[in-house]
Amino acid sequence: MVEFGLKLKELRTKEGMTQEQLGELIGVSKSVVSYYETNDRIPSPLTLIRISKVFHVTTDFLLSLDSGRTVNIEGLDAHDEEIVRRMVATMRKLQEESGS
């Protein structure tokens, strides 16, 4: 959990979000978000899930159990979902070919 606070702060600042804004989205105060970011408190499982949904990452990613991120495709029809999947596959293939 040592990296959790740093990861949370990085995700929040990358989104241009204040601690207060994040707190409103996950149902805690600004000061609690600050405690999370400094590793003075650990979020409950429910709050951890809320954080993962806000940033479209897995709880495993937040807890440094894996490095995976997710893309929210909720609300897309099957055709659009397939387009997104193909785009991701193409981008991965291009990265592999370029050695990145």
C-alpha positions, 0 to 999 in steps of 0.5 A, spaced: 500 500 500 506 504 500 505 506 493 497 507 493 498 514 495 502 516 490 498 513 485 492 516 487 495 523 487 498 522 480 491 519 477 488 525 480 493 531 478 493 528 471 485 529 471 486 536 473 482 534 479 482 537 486 482 533 492 475 536 494 472 534 487 475 527 488 472 527 495 465 529 492 465 523 487 467 518 492 463 520 498 469 523 503 472 529 505 478 533 502 482 531 508 480 524 507 483 524 500 489 528 503 490 522 508 489 517 502 495 521 498 500 521 504 498 514 506 496 516 513 489 512 512 487 506 507 480 507 503 475 502 505 474 496 500 467 500 497 471 507 497 477 503 493 472 501 488 469 508 487 476 510 486 477 505 481 471 507 477 473 514 477 479 513 474 477 507 470 483 503 473 482 496 476 483 496 484 489 491 483 492 497 479 491 502 485 494 496 490 500 495 485 498 488 484 498 489 476 499 495 472 493 494 467 488 500 466 481 499 463 477 503 458 470 504 459 466 502 454 459 502 457 454 504 453 457 502 446 453 498 442 456 491 440 459 494 433 462 500 437 465 495 442 468 491 436 471 498 433 475 500 440 477 493 441 480 493 434 483 500 435 487 497 441 489 491 438 492 495 432 496 500 437 499 494 440 501 491 434 504 498 432 508 499 438 511 492 438 513 493 431 516 500 433 520 496 439 516 501 444 
